[in-house]
Amino acid sequence: MAVFLSEPDGVLPAQLDGDLSVSVSQAGLLITAFAIGMIIGGPTMSLATLRLPQRRTLVLTLAVFALGHAVAALSTSFTIVLAARVVTALATGAFWAVGFVIATAAAGPGNSTRAVSVMMGGLTLANVVGVPIGSLAGQVTGRRGPFWALAVLAGLAAAFAGRFIPTVAQQTQVSARAEIRALRQRRLWLALAAAVLIMGGVLSTYTYITPLLTDRAGIAESAVPLVLTAFGVGALGGNTIGGRLGDRHPMATTITAAAAVAVTLLALIPLSDSPVAAVVLVFLMALTGFTVNPVVISLAVRFAGDAPTLTSALTTSAYNTGIAVGSALAGRALDSSLGLTGPALVGTVSAALTLLPLIALAVSQGHRPTRVVTQHALRADELETSAPSQVRAQR
């Protein structure tokens, strides 16, 4: 289902500026609005839906996502399309918050990182396959085609979730106060800081990778999508590696990967004048950078104990914050005397800084055991066979 929650940013703002009678810069606000909605909306909506059954929350968020894109496809008003983008961002934030909790609880403590990597792999696959297809569809059908496609796919995903995801029951009734209280843990904020910095490092460079490839490496503009596909394949591979290694060796995996990202981005500065070296380094940047993601999310959810929903939402906000801040700094570096290599330098610094919270986290791990999520997903029919006292506790 994570594959369906991919935004049609490949068609923005190219097809929207003429269709909605706005400037390119105004059309670009639709991307900004979605990012802000994700940063703010994830934690907000996770608290707002806290008392709803998790399966119902997933179905509702997918339904809202579908409805929002249908409205965006039908409307010719820029204001309405902008509002629809914000609403779909809120739904997306809630989806990821609840989805990560369900995935980690269903997989169990020993496989929680792998479960997160599978979810994030769906999002990565959407970017590898869906964004180029969405861009092509936007050129053929205009901006309405991708919006309608997402609306239909999200509707199908909502039906799938309602039919196949089992009804879950929490062993404890978690309150908003408990969710907020879970945020007091220092280790949790170290994990979130790592999420901000690693995404800021990788995506600040990736945001401005096209001019580096064309103007410095001398790669033809028509070949750039192939390089971006290599980035997507690397990201998918990184998610897989993080999922396989993160449960057994979380700190060794993240520290090694973050150091590798910093070295890769640093090497991109002098070696990006070679087309072959540039392509290889872009692939390695994604492979090493996205290895950190599932591990950090899984750790953050574990640290939250019995109140992981808000924490899960904050990991999504952290990644989007890193992307927003990193991209802004990279843009300034691109306009400075650093030129085309400026974004890579910003990414190098951000990736290197990721080592600070990760090392601090590793030290704290050595002094105290990781608290594991104790929420479990139980099928409705399993509740009938549980011990009476357990059933009463769940109710």
N, C-alpha and C positions, 0 to 999 in steps of 0.2 A: 504493500500500500504506500510505502514511502516514495516509490517511484512516481506515484501520481501527484504528489505534492511538490511539483516543480513549477516555478513561475515562468511565464513566457517572456523573460527579459531579453531573449534573443531578438524579439521583434520590437523592442523599445530602444530608443524612441522613433526608430526609422519609419515604421508604418503608422504610428499614432499621430505624429505631428500634423500631417496633412488631413487625416481622417477626422480629427477633432478640432481642427482649425486653431491649433496652438503652435508655439515655437518649439524648436527642438529642446531648448533648455526647460521649458515648461513641461514637455512630455517626459523629460528625465525625472521630474518630481515624482512620477509614478513609481520609479524604482526606489527613490529615497523614502517615500511614504510606506512602502512595503517593509523596508529595512527597519524603520522606526517602529512600525507596528509589531514587528517580530521582537525587537528589543524590549519594548514596554509591555506588549500584549501577552507574551508568554507567561511571565510571573503573575500578571493580573488575572488572566483567564484561568490559570491553574488553581488559584485560590477561589475564584468564582465558581468553578465546577468541582470543587473538592468533595462535596457531599453527594455528587452524582455517581452512579455506578460507572466504572471505567469503560466498559463496553459502550454504554450509552453516550459517554463523552466522545469516544472515537467516532461513533456514527454521526453525532451532532456536528462535530467539527468538519467532517468530510462533507456533510450535507450543506453546511454554511459555505464551505469552500466552493462547492459546485454552484450554489445559488449566486454567490458573489461574482463568479466568472460569467454566469449566464446574464446577469444584470450588466456587467461590463461589455459583453458582446452586443447586447441589445441597445445600449444607450449611445447617444451621440453627444452627451453632455460631458465635458471634461471633469466637472465637479463630481458628477455621479460616479464616473469611472474611478476617480481618485478615492472617493469614499469606499467604493467596492474593494479597492486594493487594500485599504486599511483594514476593512472587515475580514478579508481573506487572510491577511497577515495575523490578525488576532486568532483566527481559527487554526492557522498553521502552527502558531506557538503553542496553543493548547494541545494540538495533536502530538507534537513531539514530546511535550512534557509527560503526557499520560502514556504515550507509546513506549518511551524509554523505561518507565516504571514497570509496565506490563511485561516488556521483553526481559528485563533483568530478573524480575520476580519469577517468571515462568521458567527461565533457564536455570535459575539457582545460582548461589554465590560462586560456584566453581566455573560457571560458564557465562557469567554476566557480561564480561567484556566482549566475548564472541557474539552474544546476542545483540549488543549495541553496534558492533561492526557490521552485522547483517543489515540492521536498519539503516545505518549510514551508507552502507554499500548501495542500498536502493536509491538514496538521494544522489550519490555519486553517479550511478548508472543513468539516472535521469538527466544529469548534466552532460554526460558523455554522449548519450543517444538523443535525449529529448530536446536539448537546446538547439543542436544543429537542425533537427527535424522541424522544430518550432520556427526557427528562423526561415527555413525554406518554405514552410507552409504559410508564414506571414507574407513572404514575397509573392506567393501564388494567389492566396485568398484574401490578403489584407489582414489587418489586426484581428478581425472577428473570428477567423478560422481557429487559431491557437486557443483563444478563450473558450470557444465552443468545445473544442477537443478536451480541454482540461475539465470543463463542467461535466461532460459525459463520463470521463474516466473517474472523476471524484465521486460521481453518483454511483457508478458501478462498485467502487471501493467501499462506499458506505453500505451498499447492499451486502457485499462480501463480509464486511466486519459484523454486521448484524446477524448474518447467518452462521458464520464459522468461528468467530472468536467466542470462547466460552464465557458464561456469566461468572464474574469473579466476586469474591467476598473477602474483604480485609479482615484479618484476625483482630485488628483493633480499629476503633473508630478514630481516625486522625482528624484533629481540629486544625483550624488555621493558626491558632496559637502555637500548637506543636510544630507545625511546618516552619513558622518564623523562628521558634526557639532552636530548631535544628541548625539555623544559620550562624549560631554562635561559635561553631567549631572553627578553629584556626586552620585546620587541615583542609576544610572545605574551600575556604577562600584562597588557599594556595593552589588548589586544583583549578579553581575558576580563573585565577591570575594566569596560570599556564595556558588555559584555553584562549584567553584574550591575546596573549603574546604570540603563541604559535600561529594562530590564524592571521594575526596582524602581520607576521613575518611573511608567510606564504602568499596570502592574497594581496598584500600591498604590492608585491612584485608581479604577481599574475595579472592584476588589474591593468598594468601598463606594459605587458609583455609584448604586445603587437608591435609598437614602434621600435622596441629593442630588437625584435626578430627581423623586421623589414629594413630599418634604417642603419642598424649596426651590424647585424649578422648577414645581411644581404639576401635574406630568404624572400622569395616572391610572395606577394600578398595572397595569391591564390592558393599557396601551400600552407598558409598560417593555420587554417582549420585542421590540417593534419597534425600540426604541432600541438594544437590545443587538445586534440583527441589523445595524443600521447600523454599530455598532462592528466587527462581524465582517466586513462588506463593506469597511470602511476598512482593516482589517488585511490582508485579501486583496489589496487594491489596493496597500498599502504593500509587501508582499512582492514584488509584480510590479514595482513601480518600482525597488526595491532590486536586484532581479535584472537589470533592464535597464541600469541606470546603474552598478552597483557594480563591474563588471569594468573599465570604462573610467575611471571617476572615483571610486574607492573612498573617499578621504578627503573630497573635496568633498561627496559624497553623504551620508556619515554625519554630518559636522559640520553641514551645513545642516539635515538632518532632526532631529538632536538639539536644535539651537537652536530649530527650529520646535516641537518637542514642549514645550520649556520655556515658550515664549511662549504656546502653546495652553493648557497647564495653568494658567499664571498668569492668563490671561484667563477661565478657567472660574470662578475665585474670585468676581470681582465680577459676572460675566454669567450665572451659573447660575440666577439668579432669573427668567430669561426662558426659556420652554420652547423656543422656536425656536433661540435662541443655544446653549442647553445641548445640544440634539441635534446641531447643527452642530459644536460643539466636541468632543463625544464622537467623532464621525466623524473629525474632523481629528486627534484624539489618537491614534487607531488608525492612520490613514493615515501619519502622520509617524513614529510610534514603531516600527511594524513595517517601515519602510523600512530601518532600521539592522540588523535581525536577520540577513538573509542575507549582507550585506556583512561583518559582523563574524565570522560563522562561517567564511566563505570565506577571509578574511584569516588567521584563526587556523590553519586547516588548511594554508594555504600556508606560514606561518611554520614549521610543524613539519617541512617538508621530507619526507624519506623515512619519517618516523615519525608519521603524522597520526592514528592511531586513538585513542590516549589523549587527545590534544588535542581531537579531535572530541567525545569523551565529556565532557570538561571544559566545553565550551561549553554542553552541555545542563545540567550541574550548575550552571554560572554563572547561566543563566536562572532555574532553579528556586530558587537561593539568593536572587537578586534579588527574585523573587516572594514568597518566604517572609519575608525581612527587611523588604521594603517594605510588605507587607500588615500585618505586626506593628506597624511604626511608624505606619502609617496608622490602625490600630485605636486606638492610644493617642492619636493626634491627634484622632480622632473623639470620644473620651471627654473630651477636654480642653476648655478654654474656646473653642478654635477651632471646635468643633462640626462641622457638615456640610461645611464647606470645608477642614477639617484635612487629610483625605487628599489633596486637590488641592494643598495647600501642600507636603506631603511629596513628592508626585510632581514638583512644580516644582523643588524643591531637587535631587532625585535626577537629573532630566533635565539640569539645568544642570551638575551635577558630571560628567555623562557627557562634557562637552566637554573636560575636563582630560586624560583618557587619550587621547581622539581627537586633540587638538591635539598632544600629546606624540608620538603615533604618526605624525602627519603630518610633524612635524619630523624624526623618525628616518628616515622614508621618504625625505626629501630628501637624507639623507647616505649612504644605502645602498639598493641595489635590493632589492625584495621577492623572497625566495627562493620559488620556485614548487614545488609538489608534483611530484615526479618519478615517483611511482608511477603505473602505467598498468594499465588493465584490458584483458587480451587474451583473445580467444576461444580455446578449445582448438584449433580448426582453424587459427587464425592462428599458433599456436606451431609447427605443422608446417612452415609456409612461412618461418619466421624463419631468420636466419643461424644456423649451428650454434653459433657462439660465444655468440650471444644466448640460444639455447635452453639451453645449458649453464649460463649465468649465472642464468637463471630457475629452473633446477632446483637 
